[in-house]
Amino acid sequence: MALREVGVVAIILIIYVIGCLIEPRFFSFDVLVNILLFTPVLLLISLGEMMEIISQNHDVSVGS
């Protein structure tokens, strides 16, 4: 695994651990599965918005 990939996984796990410390009900298998399922969706939306910003076409609304 590349260093960049390890960093992303580490950040997701750190956020999960902080959530578990703040709210004990957050520590369940279902929550972890939901995080892992919805992270790629947010990543794709973010990449699309990043391409809009890089191409200097500044309409970054998700619905367009």
A tleap script that builds the chain and sets N, CA, C and O, in Angstrom:
source leaprc.protein.ff14SB
mol = sequence {
  NMET ALA LEU ARG GLU VAL GLY VAL VAL ALA
  ILE ILE LEU ILE ILE TYR VAL ILE GLY CYS
  LEU ILE GLU PRO ARG PHE PHE SER PHE ASP
  VAL LEU VAL ASN ILE LEU LEU PHE THR PRO
  VAL LEU LEU LEU ILE SER LEU GLY GLU MET
  MET GLU ILE ILE SER GLN ASN HIE ASP VAL
  SER VAL GLY CSER
}
set mol.1.N position { 0.846 -1.170 0.000 }
set mol.1.CA position { 0.000 0.000 0.000 }
set mol.1.C position { 0.894 1.236 0.000 }
set mol.1.O position { 1.869 1.300 0.749 }
set mol.2.N position { 0.569 2.205 -0.827 }
set mol.2.CA position { 1.351 3.432 -0.915 }
set mol.2.C position { 1.121 4.287 0.327 }
set mol.2.O position { 0.121 4.142 1.030 }
set mol.3.N position { 2.068 5.175 0.575 }
set mol.3.CA position { 1.980 6.045 1.747 }
set mol.3.C position { 0.715 6.898 1.710 }
set mol.3.O position { 0.098 7.137 2.748 }
set mol.4.N position { 0.328 7.353 0.529 }
set mol.4.CA position { -0.882 8.171 0.401 }
set mol.4.C position { -2.124 7.373 0.802 }
set mol.4.O position { -3.013 7.899 1.471 }
set mol.5.N position { -2.182 6.108 0.394 }
set mol.5.CA position { -3.324 5.261 0.740 }
set mol.5.C position { -3.369 4.984 2.236 }
set mol.5.O position { -4.444 4.962 2.834 }
set mol.6.N position { -2.215 4.776 2.834 }
set mol.6.CA position { -2.155 4.541 4.276 }
set mol.6.C position { -2.630 5.774 5.026 }
set mol.6.O position { -3.310 5.657 6.045 }
set mol.7.N position { -2.279 6.955 4.532 }
set mol.7.CA position { -2.704 8.196 5.171 }
set mol.7.C position { -4.213 8.361 5.158 }
set mol.7.O position { -4.804 8.774 6.156 }
set mol.8.N position { -4.838 8.042 4.035 }
set mol.8.CA position { -6.296 8.160 3.933 }
set mol.8.C position { -6.978 7.182 4.884 }
set mol.8.O position { -7.921 7.549 5.585 }
set mol.9.N position { -6.506 5.952 4.907 }
set mol.9.CA position { -7.081 4.949 5.809 }
set mol.9.C position { -6.870 5.365 7.262 }
set mol.9.O position { -7.764 5.198 8.091 }
set mol.10.N position { -5.700 5.903 7.571 }
set mol.10.CA position { -5.410 6.340 8.937 }
set mol.10.C position { -6.339 7.470 9.361 }
set mol.10.O position { -6.815 7.480 10.496 }
set mol.11.N position { -6.602 8.412 8.478 }
set mol.11.CA position { -7.499 9.526 8.809 }
set mol.11.C position { -8.913 9.015 9.062 }
set mol.11.O position { -9.565 9.448 10.012 }
set mol.12.N position { -9.393 8.103 8.225 }
set mol.12.CA position { -10.734 7.543 8.421 }
set mol.12.C position { -10.816 6.817 9.760 }
set mol.12.O position { -11.804 6.955 10.481 }
set mol.13.N position { -9.787 6.047 10.096 }
set mol.13.CA position { -9.786 5.326 11.374 }
set mol.13.C position { -9.693 6.272 12.566 }
set mol.13.O position { -10.328 6.032 13.593 }
set mol.14.N position { -8.915 7.338 12.447 }
set mol.14.CA position { -8.813 8.314 13.539 }
set mol.14.C position { -10.159 8.977 13.785 }
set mol.14.O position { -10.569 9.143 14.934 }
set mol.15.N position { -10.849 9.356 12.718 }
set mol.15.CA position { -12.176 9.964 12.867 }
set mol.15.C position { -13.145 8.970 13.500 }
set mol.15.O position { -13.965 9.355 14.334 }
set mol.16.N position { -13.063 7.697 13.114 }
set mol.16.CA position { -13.930 6.665 13.689 }
set mol.16.C position { -13.655 6.491 15.179 }
set mol.16.O position { -14.588 6.385 15.974 }
set mol.17.N position { -12.384 6.461 15.559 }
set mol.17.CA position { -12.028 6.291 16.975 }
set mol.17.C position { -12.492 7.494 17.790 }
set mol.17.O position { -13.006 7.325 18.895 }
set mol.18.N position { -12.321 8.695 17.267 }
set mol.18.CA position { -12.788 9.894 17.978 }
set mol.18.C position { -14.302 9.842 18.144 }
set mol.18.O position { -14.824 10.167 19.211 }
set mol.19.N position { -15.006 9.434 17.093 }
set mol.19.CA position { -16.455 9.290 17.193 }
set mol.19.C position { -16.861 8.269 18.236 }
set mol.19.O position { -17.846 8.466 18.947 }
set mol.20.N position { -16.110 7.177 18.334 }
set mol.20.CA position { -16.400 6.144 19.337 }
set mol.20.C position { -16.152 6.652 20.750 }
set mol.20.O position { -16.880 6.297 21.676 }
set mol.21.N position { -15.130 7.481 20.918 }
set mol.21.CA position { -14.849 8.034 22.244 }
set mol.21.C position { -15.911 9.044 22.665 }
set mol.21.O position { -16.281 9.108 23.837 }
set mol.22.N position { -16.397 9.827 21.718 }
set mol.22.CA position { -17.407 10.843 22.033 }
set mol.22.C position { -18.778 10.204 22.249 }
set mol.22.O position { -19.494 10.556 23.186 }
set mol.23.N position { -19.136 9.265 21.376 }
set mol.23.CA position { -20.456 8.623 21.431 }
set mol.23.C position { -20.272 7.111 21.390 }
set mol.23.O position { -19.967 6.567 20.328 }
set mol.24.N position { -20.448 6.415 22.511 }
set mol.24.CA position { -20.220 4.958 22.548 }
set mol.24.C position { -21.106 4.158 21.586 }
set mol.24.O position { -20.708 3.083 21.139 }
set mol.25.N position { -22.297 4.664 21.263 }
set mol.25.CA position { -23.165 3.942 20.323 }
set mol.25.C position { -22.599 3.955 18.905 }
set mol.25.O position { -23.037 3.183 18.052 }
set mol.26.N position { -21.635 4.824 18.655 }
set mol.26.CA position { -20.989 4.907 17.353 }
set mol.26.C position { -20.133 3.676 17.080 }
set mol.26.O position { -19.816 3.380 15.928 }
set mol.27.N position { -19.756 2.953 18.145 }
set mol.27.CA position { -18.890 1.780 18.030 }
set mol.27.C position { -19.734 0.549 17.722 }
set mol.27.O position { -20.077 -0.223 18.618 }
set mol.28.N position { -20.062 0.378 16.457 }
set mol.28.CA position { -20.775 -0.823 16.031 }
set mol.28.C position { -20.333 -1.175 14.615 }
set mol.28.O position { -19.828 -0.331 13.875 }
set mol.29.N position { -20.532 -2.419 14.262 }
set mol.29.CA position { -20.128 -2.889 12.940 }
set mol.29.C position { -20.933 -2.202 11.845 }
set mol.29.O position { -20.396 -1.900 10.779 }
set mol.30.N position { -22.225 -1.951 12.097 }
set mol.30.CA position { -23.080 -1.311 11.096 }
set mol.30.C position { -22.599 0.094 10.758 }
set mol.30.O position { -22.612 0.494 9.593 }
set mol.31.N position { -22.179 0.840 11.766 }
set mol.31.CA position { -21.690 2.200 11.529 }
set mol.31.C position { -20.408 2.158 10.705 }
set mol.31.O position { -20.235 2.954 9.782 }
set mol.32.N position { -19.519 1.244 11.033 }
set mol.32.CA position { -18.267 1.119 10.284 }
set mol.32.C position { -18.539 0.749 8.827 }
set mol.32.O position { -17.899 1.287 7.924 }
set mol.33.N position { -19.466 -0.148 8.594 }
set mol.33.CA position { -19.818 -0.532 7.222 }
set mol.33.C position { -20.400 0.659 6.469 }
set mol.33.O position { -20.064 0.873 5.305 }
set mol.34.N position { -21.269 1.436 7.115 }
set mol.34.CA position { -21.839 2.618 6.468 }
set mol.34.C position { -20.767 3.635 6.115 }
set mol.34.O position { -20.811 4.234 5.041 }
set mol.35.N position { -19.810 3.835 7.003 }
set mol.35.CA position { -18.715 4.766 6.712 }
set mol.35.C position { -17.936 4.288 5.492 }
set mol.35.O position { -17.622 5.079 4.602 }
set mol.36.N position { -17.627 3.007 5.451 }
set mol.36.CA position { -16.850 2.477 4.330 }
set mol.36.C position { -17.649 2.452 3.031 }
set mol.36.O position { -17.057 2.518 1.954 }
set mol.37.N position { -18.971 2.359 3.103 }
set mol.37.CA position { -19.790 2.370 1.893 }
set mol.37.C position { -19.972 3.770 1.325 }
set mol.37.O position { -19.986 3.939 0.106 }
set mol.38.N position { -20.112 4.782 2.186 }
set mol.38.CA position { -20.414 6.121 1.708 }
set mol.38.C position { -19.186 6.984 1.466 }
set mol.38.O position { -19.298 8.039 0.842 }
set mol.39.N position { -18.017 6.569 1.941 }
set mol.39.CA position { -16.799 7.332 1.694 }
set mol.39.C position { -16.478 7.423 0.199 }
set mol.39.O position { -16.126 8.509 -0.262 }
set mol.40.N position { -16.580 6.338 -0.586 }
set mol.40.CA position { -16.291 6.471 -2.026 }
set mol.40.C position { -17.253 7.411 -2.751 }
set mol.40.O position { -16.852 8.081 -3.703 }
set mol.41.N position { -18.503 7.472 -2.324 }
set mol.41.CA position { -19.466 8.373 -2.956 }
set mol.41.C position { -19.032 9.817 -2.751 }
set mol.41.O position { -19.030 10.606 -3.695 }
set mol.42.N position { -18.665 10.166 -1.522 }
set mol.42.CA position { -18.205 11.523 -1.245 }
set mol.42.C position { -16.905 11.824 -1.977 }
set mol.42.O position { -16.679 12.954 -2.411 }
set mol.43.N position { -16.058 10.823 -2.114 }
set mol.43.CA position { -14.804 10.998 -2.842 }
set mol.43.C position { -15.073 11.331 -4.307 }
set mol.43.O position { -14.429 12.220 -4.863 }
set mol.44.N position { -16.007 10.636 -4.936 }
set mol.44.CA position { -16.320 10.905 -6.338 }
set mol.44.C position { -16.913 12.293 -6.529 }
set mol.44.O position { -16.577 12.980 -7.494 }
set mol.45.N position { -17.787 12.712 -5.626 }
set mol.45.CA position { -18.357 14.058 -5.705 }
set mol.45.C position { -17.261 15.099 -5.543 }
set mol.45.O position { -17.235 16.095 -6.264 }
set mol.46.N position { -16.359 14.870 -4.598 }
set mol.46.CA position { -15.262 15.810 -4.357 }
set mol.46.C position { -14.326 15.889 -5.556 }
set mol.46.O position { -13.860 16.972 -5.909 }
set mol.47.N position { -14.049 14.751 -6.183 }
set mol.47.CA position { -13.185 14.764 -7.365 }
set mol.47.C position { -13.828 15.534 -8.517 }
set mol.47.O position { -13.145 16.262 -9.238 }
set mol.48.N position { -15.127 15.374 -8.689 }
set mol.48.CA position { -15.827 16.126 -9.727 }
set mol.48.C position { -15.775 17.622 -9.481 }
set mol.48.O position { -15.562 18.398 -10.413 }
set mol.49.N position { -15.966 18.032 -8.242 }
set mol.49.CA position { -15.884 19.450 -7.914 }
set mol.49.C position { -14.458 19.966 -8.071 }
set mol.49.O position { -14.251 21.103 -8.495 }
set mol.50.N position { -13.474 19.134 -7.732 }
set mol.50.CA position { -12.081 19.533 -7.893 }
set mol.50.C position { -11.762 19.783 -9.367 }
set mol.50.O position { -11.058 20.738 -9.695 }
set mol.51.N position { -12.270 18.937 -10.252 }
set mol.51.CA position { -12.024 19.127 -11.679 }
set mol.51.C position { -12.669 20.413 -12.186 }
set mol.51.O position { -12.110 21.080 -13.057 }
set mol.52.N position { -13.821 20.767 -11.660 }
set mol.52.CA position { -14.463 22.029 -12.029 }
set mol.52.C position { -13.616 23.219 -11.594 }
set mol.52.O position { -13.461 24.183 -12.344 }
set mol.53.N position { -13.078 23.151 -10.401 }
set mol.53.CA position { -12.257 24.252 -9.894 }
set mol.53.C position { -10.957 24.349 -10.686 }
set mol.53.O position { -10.522 25.449 -11.027 }
set mol.54.N position { -10.332 23.210 -10.982 }
set mol.54.CA position { -9.076 23.219 -11.738 }
set mol.54.C position { -9.292 23.765 -13.146 }
set mol.54.O position { -8.442 24.492 -13.661 }
set mol.55.N position { -10.408 23.429 -13.770 }
set mol.55.CA position { -10.675 23.904 -15.129 }
set mol.55.C position { -11.166 25.349 -15.149 }
set mol.55.O position { -11.486 25.877 -16.214 }
set mol.56.N position { -11.227 25.981 -14.008 }
set mol.56.CA position { -11.647 27.371 -13.818 }
set mol.56.C position { -13.081 27.612 -14.269 }
set mol.56.O position { -13.442 28.727 -14.644 }
set mol.57.N position { -13.885 26.579 -14.231 }
set mol.57.CA position { -15.314 26.700 -14.453 }
set mol.57.C position { -15.938 26.635 -13.061 }
set mol.57.O position { -16.180 25.539 -12.554 }
set mol.58.N position { -16.198 27.751 -12.446 }
set mol.58.CA position { -16.423 27.841 -11.006 }
set mol.58.C position { -17.830 27.487 -10.526 }
set mol.58.O position { -18.209 27.906 -9.432 }
set mol.59.N position { -18.604 26.747 -11.279 }
set mol.59.CA position { -19.905 26.291 -10.806 }
set mol.59.C position { -19.700 24.979 -10.056 }
set mol.59.O position { -19.623 23.919 -10.677 }
set mol.60.N position { -19.612 25.038 -8.717 }
set mol.60.CA position { -19.309 23.841 -7.933 }
set mol.60.C position { -20.536 23.284 -7.221 }
set mol.60.O position { -20.394 22.540 -6.251 }
set mol.61.N position { -21.721 23.624 -7.674 }
set mol.61.CA position { -22.906 23.029 -7.072 }
set mol.61.C position { -22.984 21.571 -7.511 }
set mol.61.O position { -22.741 21.257 -8.677 }
set mol.62.N position { -23.320 20.688 -6.590 }
set mol.62.CA position { -23.296 19.253 -6.855 }
set mol.62.C position { -24.366 18.861 -7.868 }
set mol.62.O position { -24.174 17.903 -8.616 }
set mol.63.N position { -25.468 19.566 -7.910 }
set mol.63.CA position { -26.569 19.194 -8.786 }
set mol.63.C position { -26.370 19.546 -10.247 }
set mol.63.O position { -27.163 19.117 -11.085 }
set mol.64.N position { -25.345 20.309 -10.584 }
set mol.64.CA position { -25.198 20.737 -11.983 }
set mol.64.C position { -24.397 19.768 -12.819 }
set mol.64.O position { -24.195 20.001 -14.010 }
savepdb mol mol.pdb
quit
